[in-house]
């Protein structure tokens, strides 16, 4: 953290550069523009030494749950990148598409150094809050960058060096940022060249891993211009459906192969008259394919679909077993699609087989209305699995190979919802991207748009959404002509939307437009299949933990009797935590988080023998934990107490007991 004199000097340098009196940072136009926005548009203080905003544990948990697929696809790459840069004292951070740190890798002995610098899970790095920094610059410009020391806008970060790169979803939208940051590094910014390159390469690997995860139910072409690298390190990925229509392509493929930006058939890309692409997928051979656009050769291997929701554990190899063999015989050439509606309905299978009658009936209705162009409204408490059910409906429908775009209307600031949903034309407003931006609705064209927490959408935007649904067109901000869109719409809310419509808090005409079919998902505490769900979720998390684990039978019964106010989301987090901290092969009550273990119901007097209380924290550990919470929340007692899961009075007692003094008393 810079001292007061250094902070004052940095603030003067920033003001002088913005006003044109002093040289701009590193001669970079991107940094100059960011400094100007930070100073003029966001009115940030360049001399501020306060760290970044850090989300509460509950807020972070909700975001991580929403980004579970992204986290799973990126975890190994984060560890690998950290292994390459840890000797130089770097930490590695992964953010979501809004700059919230959702995962990170650090050396334990350096944890406090990084935490004091703001490099911590849950920290927020948008330009509007923190000014010029690596993550914020990538969020704004969608391009890699190194922001080195005094390139940062705020004095709090002028000792840091940050190299960051964007990560895009198969549909082209930004889903996250990968960042490697060091608290101390040489003053020469050229020293960051190698780290910058490693971050960019790792971001591409994460992007491709997420591509394979999201499109596991498609045929995947793995390609390289050199035959010897097709299996070892394929660069180009192209996903296409059973009829040969290109669904998506990774960045490298779009850069090297003309014509992949728009809807195309695979036969329009490659001259494959000498070989049937389905045979390549079946016999696991490497084939030479000629590009129609320029006649050059691409060497490729093709993997058959893994089935809806399948996971690819390796890149470049065909799927084996039941699904792979079954799909290998499907046509890939342009033939009359007499069975065009033979899409995979297995995604709803777990719901159809549920022992809970309401869940099974919801799945039966969803199966019948799939593909009927009927808006669906999902009701249920927070964490009840509305997005999981919506995804299953999409995967069970005719649009399963098209985009599923999820938007949380309650998580976006009101000022951003409009541009996020509808997009904007070039130059629509100050700070807009040069080429404009597609909105979420346009990204969902041909697929499914999932609007979570629709009850939190501002009334002014409800009118615009109504036009999209009624007329099938969207007008980006600043654009003169609307765009035609064809989307299936699924909405979800924990609110009583009908009552909101009656009271005028939600547009009544929009409510009736959205509620073509209304399905209510029961809370976990009311589900008849809760015991099965606990076993299923535990098995999934034990498998993810990578070691054999068993759930204690008495604990399972106590879990089934618990009220679960956070529903399925809380259950999954509880099982994930228990599997992570378990030091034996049997997960017991002592492996649960302290707050959950304390509130589990006792089934019988003998049950206490199975639920050992969590070991108390040592004074040193408790002191560190409380100081970390206070620092993260800028010494605001209410916020810190909430993050710690205790009352404010309890927090005050522990501060006095442990002799913790605030920064103003130090």
Secondary structure as GFF3:
##gff-version 3
##sequence-region A 1 666
A	DSSP	alpha_helix	4	18	.	.	.	ID=ss1
A	DSSP	three_ten_helix	25	27	.	.	.	ID=ss2
A	DSSP	alpha_helix	29	36	.	.	.	ID=ss3
A	DSSP	pi_helix	37	41	.	.	.	ID=ss4
A	DSSP	alpha_helix	57	66	.	.	.	ID=ss5
A	DSSP	alpha_helix	68	85	.	.	.	ID=ss6
A	DSSP	three_ten_helix	86	88	.	.	.	ID=ss7
A	DSSP	beta_strand	90	96	.	.	.	ID=ss8
A	DSSP	beta_strand	101	105	.	.	.	ID=ss9
A	DSSP	three_ten_helix	108	110	.	.	.	ID=ss10
A	DSSP	alpha_helix	111	116	.	.	.	ID=ss11
A	DSSP	alpha_helix	127	130	.	.	.	ID=ss12
A	DSSP	alpha_helix	134	141	.	.	.	ID=ss13
A	DSSP	beta_strand	145	148	.	.	.	ID=ss14
A	DSSP	three_ten_helix	149	151	.	.	.	ID=ss15
A	DSSP	three_ten_helix	155	157	.	.	.	ID=ss16
A	DSSP	beta_strand	161	168	.	.	.	ID=ss17
A	DSSP	beta_strand	174	182	.	.	.	ID=ss18
A	DSSP	three_ten_helix	189	192	.	.	.	ID=ss19
A	DSSP	alpha_helix	193	214	.	.	.	ID=ss20
A	DSSP	beta_strand	219	224	.	.	.	ID=ss21
A	DSSP	three_ten_helix	227	229	.	.	.	ID=ss22
A	DSSP	beta_strand	236	240	.	.	.	ID=ss23
A	DSSP	beta_strand	246	249	.	.	.	ID=ss24
A	DSSP	alpha_helix	251	256	.	.	.	ID=ss25
A	DSSP	alpha_helix	266	269	.	.	.	ID=ss26
A	DSSP	beta_strand	270	271	.	.	.	ID=ss27
A	DSSP	alpha_helix	277	283	.	.	.	ID=ss28
A	DSSP	beta_strand	287	291	.	.	.	ID=ss29
A	DSSP	beta_strand	297	303	.	.	.	ID=ss30
A	DSSP	alpha_helix	321	327	.	.	.	ID=ss31
A	DSSP	three_ten_helix	346	348	.	.	.	ID=ss32
A	DSSP	alpha_helix	349	352	.	.	.	ID=ss33
A	DSSP	alpha_helix	357	369	.	.	.	ID=ss34
A	DSSP	beta_strand	376	379	.	.	.	ID=ss35
A	DSSP	alpha_helix	386	395	.	.	.	ID=ss36
A	DSSP	beta_strand	404	408	.	.	.	ID=ss37
A	DSSP	alpha_helix	414	422	.	.	.	ID=ss38
A	DSSP	alpha_helix	440	443	.	.	.	ID=ss39
A	DSSP	beta_strand	448	452	.	.	.	ID=ss40
A	DSSP	three_ten_helix	454	456	.	.	.	ID=ss41
A	DSSP	alpha_helix	459	471	.	.	.	ID=ss42
A	DSSP	beta_strand	473	474	.	.	.	ID=ss43
A	DSSP	beta_strand	483	484	.	.	.	ID=ss44
A	DSSP	beta_strand	488	493	.	.	.	ID=ss45
A	DSSP	alpha_helix	497	503	.	.	.	ID=ss46
A	DSSP	alpha_helix	508	514	.	.	.	ID=ss47
A	DSSP	beta_strand	517	520	.	.	.	ID=ss48
A	DSSP	three_ten_helix	524	526	.	.	.	ID=ss49
A	DSSP	alpha_helix	530	545	.	.	.	ID=ss50
A	DSSP	beta_strand	550	551	.	.	.	ID=ss51
A	DSSP	alpha_helix	553	560	.	.	.	ID=ss52
A	DSSP	alpha_helix	567	581	.	.	.	ID=ss53
A	DSSP	beta_strand	586	587	.	.	.	ID=ss54
A	DSSP	three_ten_helix	589	591	.	.	.	ID=ss55
A	DSSP	alpha_helix	594	599	.	.	.	ID=ss56
A	DSSP	three_ten_helix	605	610	.	.	.	ID=ss57
A	DSSP	alpha_helix	619	632	.	.	.	ID=ss58
A	DSSP	alpha_helix	637	644	.	.	.	ID=ss59
A	DSSP	alpha_helix	648	658	.	.	.	ID=ss60
A	DSSP	three_ten_helix	663	665	.	.	.	ID=ss61
###
